[in-house]
């Protein structure tokens, strides 16, 4: 292998918004040898496939399309001195920062002082969603749709339905419009679209009927999708004629590498378990971006990559103290779908993530509380939507801690 992999300070696995931001920030902070690995042929991550705005407002104070944004991220990283290597697969991550990688040149074990996971998310497949019906043509997720339309110049169908109403579902509508594909319906199991204002109202405005309180129960068709069956909250079923199905959203962290390795995995998020520094169970490893929870915007992931990079730079300088004790954050409440970080390390001696990021499994109106053995240590009244980000200030939880567990609970308003 021609590349020199000796004396690397930090390896970033994944060159999407979080990974590129982390690598760029590390170089800006004076870290000498920073290498970013990307398994695809080009760096930039998911935005490369999203040929529509808006991207880049937080990062570049510009409104860019996804490909423009990805190119600008990569250009900024290269100008900062980041080495970006594409078509590199990390097949095993081992203790102490040792990685087994493969490329066209073969396999090799390399190592770095610190590793940052930034492998992002993927959409769940049809089988993972337990959707019945024949295996037929015309069933794809949003990522595949974007690749077919923008990269391969293909038109996989003319009149599909879109399953889901997350932000990426509206990206699917824009991709369809670009290819002169006319979606006939958007199907959402909840009582409201998941995407936040104003996108939640845009489907009907774009000519796509939104079916709420409805779930996909069957895909019908022998060689090509011909119709779908949906069921509403009253148990009534009906069919919708279509020639394709776009399975949108329903993300899970791309944590296969971590799962096969030695790091602890959080069951609720599906990603790696971290403390407020983004530090994994092996302190050589850190994580940032959508690997930590599905799914945040490119801008949020970019910012998180910068935060984690600043922490890693201080760790390399010996300014991040070793953990003396940890407070475990947990929840048994079914209304609390997921949260991260899952641990708070003490002492907290450098700037870290400022909040516990939490998602609800349904629309929530009531009060969120944090408790330890002394009782309630923090509380706040809330009214929020399913899947919408909710933030709990970590400093508020440390005002009256007793070096043990903190439980998160939701109290329904009566």
Long-range contacts (C-beta under 8 A, 24 or more apart in sequence): 1-103, 1-105, 1-106, 1-108, 2-105, 3-85, 5-35, 5-108, 5-110, 7-33, 8-33, 8-34, 8-35, 8-110, 8-111, 8-112, 8-113, 9-33, 9-34, 9-112, 9-113, 9-114, 9-316, 10-34, 10-35, 10-112, 10-113, 10-114, 10-115, 10-116, 10-312, 10-316, 11-35, 11-36, 11-37, 11-97, 11-99, 11-110, 11-112, 11-114, 11-115, 11-116, 12-36, 12-37, 12-115, 12-116, 12-118, 13-37, 13-90, 13-93, 13-99, 13-115, 13-116, 13-117, 13-118, 13-119, 13-257, 14-38, 14-45, 14-117, 14-118, 14-119, 14-120, 14-289, 14-291, 15-43, 15-44, 15-45, 15-74, 15-84, 15-86, 15-118, 16-43, 16-44, 16-45, 16-46, 16-47, 16-118, 16-120, 16-289, 16-290, 16-298, 16-301, 17-45, 17-47, 17-73, 17-289, 17-298, 17-299, 17-301, 17-302, 17-305, 18-118, 18-120, 18-288, 18-289, 18-290, 18-291, 18-301, 18-302, 18-304, 18-305, 18-308, 19-45, 19-116, 19-118, 19-288, 19-289, 19-305, 20-44, 20-45, 20-73, 20-74, 20-76, 20-77, 20-82, 20-84, 20-302, 20-305, 21-59, 21-73, 21-288, 21-301, 21-302, 21-303, 21-304, 21-305, 21-306, 21-309, 22-116, 22-118, 22-288, 22-305, 22-306, 22-308, 22-309, 22-312, 23-77, 23-80, 23-82, 23-84, 23-116, 23-309, 24-73, 24-76, 24-77, 24-80, 24-82, 24-309, 25-305, 25-306, 25-309, 25-310, 25-313, 26-82, 26-309, 26-312, 26-313, 27-77, 27-80, 27-81, 27-82, 28-80, 29-309, 29-310, 29-313, 30-313, 31-312, 31-313, 31-316, 33-83, 34-81, 34-82, 34-83, 35-82, 35-83, 35-84, 35-85, 35-112, 36-77, 36-82, 36-83, 36-84, 36-85, 37-85, 37-88, 37-90, 37-101, 38-84, 38-85, 38-86, 38-87, 38-88, 39-86, 39-87, 39-88, 39-89, 39-90, 40-86, 40-87, 41-86, 41-87, 42-70, 42-86, 43-70, 43-73, 43-74, 43-77, 43-84, 43-86, 44-69, 44-70, 44-71, 44-73, 44-74, 45-70, 45-120, 45-298, 46-120, 46-143, 46-298, 47-73, 47-298, 49-143, 49-146, 49-147, 49-150, 49-151, 50-146, 50-171, 50-175, 51-146, 51-150, 51-175, 51-178, 52-171, 52-174, 52-175, 52-178, 55-298, 55-299, 56-299, 57-299, 58-299, 58-302, 58-303, 59-299, 59-302, 66-298, 67-150, 69-298, 73-302, 90-257, 91-257, 92-257, 92-260, 92-261, 93-257, 93-258, 93-261, 93-262, 93-263, 93-285, 94-261, 94-262, 95-262, 95-282, 95-284, 96-282, 96-284, 97-284, 97-285, 113-284, 113-316, 114-284, 114-285, 114-286, 114-312, 114-315, 114-316, 115-284, 115-285, 115-286, 116-285, 116-286, 116-287, 116-288, 116-305, 116-308, 116-309, 116-312, 117-257, 117-258, 117-272, 117-280, 117-285, 117-286, 117-287, 117-288, 117-291, 118-287, 118-288, 118-289, 118-291, 118-305, 119-253, 119-254, 119-255, 119-257, 119-258, 119-291, 120-253, 120-254, 120-289, 120-290, 120-291, 120-301, 121-251, 121-252, 121-253, 121-254, 121-290, 121-291, 121-294, 121-295, 122-251, 122-252, 122-254, 123-168, 123-247, 123-248, 123-249, 123-250, 123-251, 123-252, 124-247, 124-250, 124-251, 124-252, 125-247, 126-219, 126-247, 128-250, 128-252, 129-247, 129-250, 131-216, 131-217, 131-218, 131-219, 131-247, 132-217, 132-218, 132-219, 133-218, 133-219, 133-220, 133-221, 134-219, 134-220, 134-221, 134-222, 136-219, 136-221, 136-222, 136-223, 136-224, 136-225, 137-221, 137-223, 137-224, 137-225, 138-221, 138-224, 138-225, 138-243, 138-244, 138-245, 139-219, 139-225, 139-244, 139-245, 139-247, 140-244, 140-245, 140-246, 140-247, 141-246, 141-247, 141-248, 142-168, 142-169, 142-171, 142-172, 142-175, 142-246, 142-247, 142-248, 142-249, 145-172, 145-175, 145-176, 145-246, 146-171, 146-175, 149-175, 149-176, 149-178, 149-179, 150-175, 150-178, 155-179, 155-180, 155-181, 156-244, 157-181, 157-225, 157-242, 157-243, 157-244, 158-182, 158-243, 158-244, 159-183, 159-184, 159-241, 159-242, 159-243, 159-244, 160-184, 160-225, 160-242, 160-243, 160-244, 160-245, 160-246, 161-185, 161-186, 161-187, 161-228, 161-240, 161-242, 161-244, 161-245, 161-246, 162-186, 162-187, 162-208, 162-246, 162-248, 163-187, 163-216, 163-245, 163-246, 163-247, 163-248, 164-188, 164-194, 164-247, 164-248, 164-249, 164-250, 165-190, 165-193, 165-194, 165-195, 165-200, 165-203, 165-210, 165-248, 165-249, 166-194, 166-195, 166-248, 166-249, 166-250, 166-251, 166-295, 166-387, 167-194, 167-195, 167-196, 167-199, 167-249, 167-297, 168-248, 168-249, 168-251, 168-295, 169-195, 169-246, 169-248, 169-249, 170-195, 170-199, 170-202, 170-203, 172-246, 172-248, 173-202, 173-203, 173-206, 173-208, 176-246, 177-206, 182-207, 183-208, 183-246, 184-208, 184-209, 184-240, 184-241, 184-242, 185-209, 185-210, 185-211, 185-240, 185-242, 186-210, 186-211, 187-211, 187-214, 187-215, 187-216, 187-228, 187-230, 188-212, 188-213, 188-214, 189-213, 189-214, 189-215, 190-362, 190-363, 190-386, 191-363, 192-363, 192-385, 192-386, 194-249, 194-385, 194-386, 194-387, 196-385, 196-388, 216-245, 219-245, 249-295, 251-290, 251-294, 251-295, 252-294, 253-290, 253-291, 253-292, 253-293, 253-294, 254-290, 254-291, 255-291, 258-291, 266-338, 266-340, 266-342, 268-337, 268-338, 268-339, 269-293, 269-294, 269-338, 269-339, 269-340, 270-294, 271-340, 273-342, 273-343, 274-340, 274-341, 274-342, 274-343, 275-323, 275-326, 275-341, 275-342, 275-343, 275-344, 275-345, 276-341, 276-343, 276-344, 276-345, 276-348, 276-352, 276-353, 276-394, 277-308, 277-311, 277-315, 277-320, 277-345, 277-350, 277-352, 277-353, 278-304, 278-307, 278-308, 278-311, 278-341, 278-352, 278-353, 279-311, 279-345, 283-322, 283-323, 286-311, 286-312, 292-340, 293-338, 293-340, 293-357, 293-359, 296-389, 304-353, 307-351, 307-352, 307-353, 310-351, 311-350, 311-351, 311-352, 314-350, 319-349, 319-350, 320-349, 320-350, 321-347, 321-349, 325-403, 327-397, 327-401, 327-403, 327-404, 327-405, 327-406, 328-404, 328-405, 328-406, 329-356, 329-405, 329-406, 329-407, 329-408, 330-405, 330-406, 330-407, 330-408, 331-407, 331-408, 331-409, 332-407, 333-408, 333-409, 333-410, 334-361, 335-360, 335-361, 335-362, 335-364, 335-410, 335-412, 336-360, 336-361, 336-408, 336-409, 336-410, 337-361, 337-387, 339-408, 344-394, 344-397, 344-398, 344-406, 346-403, 348-394, 348-398, 352-394, 353-394, 354-393, 354-394, 354-395, 355-391, 355-392, 355-393, 355-394, 356-391, 356-392, 356-394, 356-397, 356-408, 357-389, 357-390, 357-391, 358-389, 358-390, 358-391, 358-392, 358-408, 359-387, 359-388, 359-389, 359-390, 360-384, 360-385, 360-386, 360-387, 360-388, 360-390, 360-410, 361-386, 362-386, 364-410, 365-412, 365-413, 366-410, 366-411, 366-412, 366-413, 367-410, 367-411, 367-413, 368-392, 368-408, 368-409, 368-410, 368-411, 369-408, 369-409, 369-410, 369-411, 370-397, 370-406, 370-407, 370-408, 370-409, 371-406, 371-407, 371-409, 372-400, 372-401, 372-402, 372-404, 372-405, 372-406, 372-407, 373-402, 373-404, 374-400, 374-402, 377-401, 377-406
